[in-house]
């Protein structure tokens, strides 16, 4: 777990270090979600749509992809 002492500005802004922002994936102009849990303020970055699309949902090899494709086609009666 990383920990740092942060500064709160006159208008309530919370200033973080570049190291902390980079560690959790906060980007300039990005959005964050803030929530209160008990007496803690939790701030988490919200990934952009582009970041979500880039992340693979599953990783399979070509042979497995072919096997799954054939199985789906057979179930639909479209194989052959």
SVG drawing of the C-alpha trace seen along z (x, -y; Angstrom):
<svg xmlns="http://www.w3.org/2000/svg" viewBox="-29 -30 35 60">
<polyline fill="none" stroke="black" stroke-width="0.4" points="0.0,0.0 1.3,-3.4 0.8,-6.4 1.5,-10.1 0.7,-13.3 -1.3,-15.6 -2.1,-19.3 -5.6,-20.7 -6.0,-24.0 -8.0,-27.1 -11.0,-25.9 -10.8,-22.2 -8.6,-21.0 -6.5,-18.0 -3.1,-18.0 -1.5,-14.7 2.0,-13.8 2.6,-12.6 3.9,-9.4 0.6,-8.7 -1.5,-9.7 0.6,-7.5 0.4,-4.5 -3.4,-4.4 -3.8,-5.6 -5.1,-9.1 -4.7,-11.2 -4.8,-14.9 -8.4,-15.9 -9.6,-12.4 -12.5,-11.7 -12.4,-10.3 -15.0,-8.8 -15.0,-10.0 -16.9,-8.1 -17.0,-8.2 -16.6,-4.9 -16.9,-5.5 -14.5,-8.4 -12.4,-7.8 -12.5,-9.6 -11.7,-7.2 -10.8,-8.6 -10.5,-6.2 -9.9,-7.0 -12.7,-6.2 -11.2,-4.5 -12.1,-6.1 -14.0,-4.1 -10.8,-3.8 -9.0,-2.3 -11.8,0.2 -11.9,1.2 -8.1,1.8 -8.3,4.2 -8.7,7.8 -11.8,9.5 -10.3,13.0 -7.1,14.3 -7.3,17.5 -5.2,19.0 -6.1,19.4 -6.9,23.1 -9.2,22.5 -10.9,19.7 -11.5,22.0 -12.8,24.8 -15.3,22.4 -16.3,21.0 -17.0,24.5 -19.0,25.5 -21.2,22.4 -21.7,23.0 -22.7,26.6 -25.2,25.5 -26.8,23.2 -26.8,25.8 -24.5,23.6 -21.4,25.8 -20.2,27.7"/>
</svg>
